[in-house]
Amino acid sequence: MRQVGILAGAGLYALDHHLDRISEDHERARSLAAGADEVDGFRADVPDTNIVMIHVERDDLEAEEVSRRLAERDVWILAVEPGRLRAVTHLDVDDAGIERAVKALRLMAS
């Protein structure tokens, strides 16, 4: 763990400079989860933080394919299991990004 100081430095920087806006990330995570939950074939857990877990409940899709197809639309959501995706909201994710992600999921469902 030679790089632990670099990771700790990033965490300290975030605490010093971005703590006031963490509530924005949490609100965007809730918006993403609500939007994904409205799309047929997807179910999102209600997030407690800025991490959103989305379940793929379609027999014809696996999370890896969903992740790949979303990336083609500049939506970066990680497949963590065959039927589960993980999305994280952060400083670089704005309201337009949330809308783009939900729209991309809707296009997949149609």
Buried (B, 14 or more C-beta within 10 A) or exposed (E): EEEEEEEEEEEEEBEEEEEEEBEBBBBBBBBBBBBBBEBEBBBBBEBEEBBBBBBBEEEEBBBBBBBEBBEEBEBBBBBBEEBBBBBBBBEEBEEEBBEBBBBBBBEBEE
